[in-house]
Amino acid sequence: MMFQDKVILVTGAAGGVGHAIVRSFAAEGARVAICDRNHDAGTTLVKELGDQGFLVSGDVTEPDSCNAMVAKTVDHFGKLDVLVNGAGVIHVGDAQGTNPAQWRHVLSVNLDGAFYMSRAAMPHLLASGGSIVNIGSDFSFVGGEQLVAYCASKGGMLMMTKAMALDHANQGVRINIVCPTVIDTPMVDSLARQLGNPAEEQRKIYDASVPTGRMIAPQEVADSVLFLASDKAGHITGTSLVIDGGVTAR
Ligand SMILES: NC(=O)c1ccc[n+]([C@@H]2O[C@H](COP(=O)([O-])OP(=O)(O)OC[C@H]3O[C@@H](n4cnc5c(N)ncnc54)[C@H](O)[C@@H]3O)[C@@H](O)[C@H]2O)c1
């Protein structure tokens, strides 16, 4: 199994993409620490994993919480091999429709949180020769209407990935980012609510927006995350793997 004896920490683990990532790593033999601010959903997921799972509920916007989640993971499993920064939120609005608190919330979860977690994890990743996989977006590369805060956060995450990859390239730690277009998860329900559309109608709109004719499945994101975290990607760092059915090829 590809991740036998490896220890993985996943943020946003209780979300749509997080579930697929956690289950995929566990199926490959990994032990997985589950980080999410949604304690109940995290508890349900961790039960499913038995001894392979460990719950470290917390808030990635708090540096102390990030330090504690990493420390608990290492205390429990003895080391850390892979950090996946998947916690994310979205706000629909242009500059006038995004107040300072909404701006800060999106930036603090999506960008600050990934930085605080990476910073806390780095000493352990240096020790294990591990890697980080960030969850970006097609909006890491292109702008999207009414998503000014989200695009800023995901664009920032792409550059953070590249900068950190260079800083640690000769220290045996790889840092990469996957950049999916719209994925069929509860985040789509959040977008539908914010746009005032029925969720099923919103899903049809998103399916039609992708050249291949459908949104990305959470499992397809997980497959790319596992590849980048694996030894098969041993010489890949600072790379973005775009999973977008051709959206950014236009
Ligand atoms: N769904 C999409 O269309 C889409 C597209 C591209 C990228 N992404 C990215 O994929 C990642 C996963 O998104 P998803 O679609 O699974 O969404 P989701 O809403 O299902 O999951 C996000 C998870 O993050 C958790 N979270 C939010 N704030 C947190 C915090 N402060 N601390 C800890 N956990 C927190 C939530 O509780 C939730 O479980 C996000 O980074 C998102 O931006 C999503």
The ligand as an SDF file (V2000), in Angstrom:
LIG
                    3D

 44 48  0  0  0  0  0  0  0  0999 V2000
  -16.1600   22.9570   -3.9210 N   0  0  0  0  0  0  0  0  0  0  0  0
  -15.5500   23.6260   -4.8920 C   0  0  0  0  0  0  0  0  0  0  0  0
  -16.1590   23.9770   -5.9160 O   0  0  0  0  0  0  0  0  0  0  0  0
  -14.0770   23.9240   -4.8150 C   0  0  0  0  0  0  0  0  0  0  0  0
  -13.3870   24.2340   -5.9960 C   0  0  0  0  0  0  0  0  0  0  0  0
  -12.0080   24.4660   -5.9360 C   0  0  0  0  0  0  0  0  0  0  0  0
  -11.3710   24.4180   -4.7220 C   0  0  0  0  0  0  0  0  0  0  0  0
  -12.0640   24.1140   -3.5810 N   0  0  0  0  0  0  0  0  0  0  0  0
  -11.3500   24.0780   -2.3280 C   0  0  0  0  0  0  0  0  0  0  0  0
  -11.3590   22.7550   -1.8290 O   0  0  0  0  0  0  0  0  0  0  0  0
  -11.2360   22.8100   -0.3970 C   0  0  0  0  0  0  0  0  0  0  0  0
  -12.3110   21.9370    0.2300 C   0  0  0  0  0  0  0  0  0  0  0  0
  -13.5700   22.5070   -0.0870 O   0  0  0  0  0  0  0  0  0  0  0  0
  -14.9310   21.6570   -0.1270 P   0  0  0  0  0  0  0  0  0  0  0  0
  -15.5260   21.8840   -1.4510 O   0  0  0  0  0  0  0  0  0  0  0  0
  -14.6990   20.2940    0.3700 O   0  0  0  0  0  0  0  0  0  0  0  0
  -15.8000   22.5260    0.8950 O   0  0  0  0  0  0  0  0  0  0  0  0
  -16.5750   22.0870    2.2140 P   0  0  0  0  0  0  0  0  0  0  0  0
  -17.3160   23.3060    2.6310 O   0  0  0  0  0  0  0  0  0  0  0  0
  -17.3140   20.8200    1.9890 O   0  0  0  0  0  0  0  0  0  0  0  0
  -15.3770   21.7740    3.2350 O   0  0  0  0  0  0  0  0  0  0  0  0
  -14.5870   22.7710    3.8150 C   0  0  0  0  0  0  0  0  0  0  0  0
  -14.2640   22.3210    5.2300 C   0  0  0  0  0  0  0  0  0  0  0  0
  -13.3900   23.3000    5.8180 O   0  0  0  0  0  0  0  0  0  0  0  0
  -13.7640   23.4040    7.1810 C   0  0  0  0  0  0  0  0  0  0  0  0
  -13.3270   24.6940    7.7270 N   0  0  0  0  0  0  0  0  0  0  0  0
  -13.7990   25.9290    7.3920 C   0  0  0  0  0  0  0  0  0  0  0  0
  -13.1960   26.8560    8.1370 N   0  0  0  0  0  0  0  0  0  0  0  0
  -12.3370   26.2110    8.9590 C   0  0  0  0  0  0  0  0  0  0  0  0
  -11.4500   26.6320    9.9630 C   0  0  0  0  0  0  0  0  0  0  0  0
  -11.3450   27.9290   10.2970 N   0  0  0  0  0  0  0  0  0  0  0  0
  -10.6970   25.7080   10.6150 N   0  0  0  0  0  0  0  0  0  0  0  0
  -10.8340   24.3830   10.3090 C   0  0  0  0  0  0  0  0  0  0  0  0
  -11.6690   23.9210    9.3590 N   0  0  0  0  0  0  0  0  0  0  0  0
  -12.4130   24.8280    8.7000 C   0  0  0  0  0  0  0  0  0  0  0  0
  -15.2910   23.2900    7.1720 C   0  0  0  0  0  0  0  0  0  0  0  0
  -15.8090   22.9540    8.4480 O   0  0  0  0  0  0  0  0  0  0  0  0
  -15.5100   22.2210    6.1150 C   0  0  0  0  0  0  0  0  0  0  0  0
  -15.6110   20.9320    6.6910 O   0  0  0  0  0  0  0  0  0  0  0  0
  -11.3380   24.2900   -0.0070 C   0  0  0  0  0  0  0  0  0  0  0  0
  -10.0470   24.8020    0.1950 O   0  0  0  0  0  0  0  0  0  0  0  0
  -11.9680   24.9180   -1.2320 C   0  0  0  0  0  0  0  0  0  0  0  0
  -11.6490   26.2740   -1.3530 O   0  0  0  0  0  0  0  0  0  0  0  0
  -13.4060   23.8450   -3.6060 C   0  0  0  0  0  0  0  0  0  0  0  0
  1  2  1  0
  2  3  2  0
  2  4  1  0
  4  5  1  0
  4 44  2  0
  5  6  2  0
  6  7  1  0
  7  8  2  0
  8  9  1  0
  8 44  1  0
  9 10  1  0
  9 42  1  0
 10 11  1  0
 11 12  1  0
 11 40  1  0
 12 13  1  0
 13 14  1  0
 14 15  2  0
 14 16  1  0
 14 17  1  0
 17 18  1  0
 18 19  2  0
 18 20  1  0
 18 21  1  0
 21 22  1  0
 22 23  1  0
 23 24  1  0
 23 38  1  0
 24 25  1  0
 25 26  1  0
 25 36  1  0
 26 27  1  0
 26 35  1  0
 27 28  2  0
 28 29  1  0
 29 30  1  0
 29 35  2  0
 30 31  1  0
 30 32  2  0
 32 33  1  0
 33 34  2  0
 34 35  1  0
 36 37  1  0
 36 38  1  0
 38 39  1  0
 40 41  1  0
 40 42  1  0
 42 43  1  0
M  CHG  2   8   1  16  -1
M  END
$$$$
